[in-house]
Amino acid sequence: QVQLVESGGGLVHPGGSLRLSCAASVNIDDFNGMAWYRQSPGKQRVEVAFITLAGSTRYADSVKDRFTISKDNAKNTVYLQMHSLKSEDTAVYYCHAIDRVYTYWGQGIQVTVSS
């Protein structure tokens, strides 16, 4: 059974940084791609960053040049490095993975940006 476990969230001041981690219970090379989504209260869940099996990346305009998605195949872990955090980045962040048949979600982790 595939499990995705997020860690690294918490409270940070505006302008600060956080790194989220998503540890998979399987070899992440089994996935066609992995992504980070976020959901704020009353809003839809949206994709923030995506990385393909080959390592290509894409970002939402709202986080471009501030967030970086990366992966460590040896650790079966995907990361989201977040810099210059703003209050509007406050959300529950979810790890997501897709293979040829299924999609998988982590349980989500809270990131709060506040002074």
C-alpha positions in Angstrom: 0.0 0.0 0.0 1.3 3.4 -1.0 1.7 5.9 1.8 2.9 9.5 1.6 3.9 11.2 4.8 4.5 14.9 5.0 6.6 16.7 7.6 8.3 20.0 8.2 5.3 22.3 8.5 4.6 24.8 11.2 4.5 28.5 12.0 6.9 30.9 10.4 7.1 34.7 10.2 6.6 36.5 6.9 9.7 36.4 4.9 10.9 33.2 6.5 11.6 29.8 5.1 10.4 26.2 5.6 11.2 22.9 3.9 8.5 20.4 3.6 9.3 16.7 3.1 7.1 13.9 1.7 8.4 10.4 2.4 6.9 7.7 0.2 6.5 4.0 1.3 7.5 2.9 -2.2 10.2 3.7 -4.7 9.3 7.1 -6.1 10.6 6.0 -9.5 7.3 4.1 -9.7 5.5 7.3 -10.0 5.1 9.3 -13.2 5.2 12.5 -11.2 4.9 14.0 -7.8 3.5 17.3 -6.6 2.7 19.6 -3.8 -0.8 21.0 -3.5 -2.2 23.4 -1.0 -5.6 24.3 0.3 -6.6 27.4 2.2 -9.9 27.6 4.2 -12.8 28.1 1.8 -10.7 27.6 -1.3 -10.1 24.8 -3.7 -7.0 22.6 -3.4 -4.5 23.8 -6.0 -1.2 22.6 -7.4 1.8 24.5 -6.2 4.7 22.5 -7.7 5.2 19.4 -9.8 8.2 17.3 -10.6 8.3 14.5 -13.2 10.0 11.2 -13.2 12.8 12.8 -15.3 13.1 15.7 -12.9 11.3 18.4 -14.9 9.5 20.9 -12.8 6.6 23.4 -13.0 5.3 25.9 -10.5 2.2 27.9 -9.9 2.8 31.6 -10.8 2.1 32.6 -7.1 5.2 30.7 -5.9 7.5 30.9 -8.8 11.0 32.0 -7.8 10.2 31.4 -4.1 9.5 27.7 -4.0 11.6 24.8 -5.2 10.5 21.2 -5.6 13.1 18.5 -5.6 13.5 14.8 -4.9 15.9 12.3 -3.5 15.4 9.0 -5.1 17.7 7.2 -2.6 15.4 8.4 0.3 12.2 8.1 -1.7 11.4 11.6 -0.6 10.2 14.8 -2.3 10.9 18.2 -0.9 9.3 21.6 -1.2 11.7 24.4 -0.2 9.8 27.6 0.5 11.4 31.0 0.8 10.1 34.5 1.3 6.9 33.2 2.7 3.9 35.4 2.7 0.7 35.3 4.8 -1.2 34.1 1.7 1.0 31.0 1.6 -0.8 29.9 4.8 -2.6 26.6 3.9 -2.6 22.9 4.4 0.0 21.4 2.1 -0.5 18.0 0.5 1.9 15.7 -1.2 0.5 14.0 -4.3 1.8 11.2 -6.5 0.5 9.6 -9.7 1.4 6.4 -11.4 -0.2 4.7 -14.5 -3.4 3.8 -12.7 -3.8 5.7 -9.4 -3.3 8.9 -7.6 -2.2 9.1 -4.0 -2.4 11.8 -1.4 -0.7 12.4 1.9 -2.6 13.4 5.0 -1.6 17.1 4.7 0.4 19.4 6.9 -0.3 22.9 8.1 1.9 25.8 7.2 1.0 29.1 8.9 2.7 32.3 7.9 2.0 35.0 10.6 3.8 37.6 12.6 
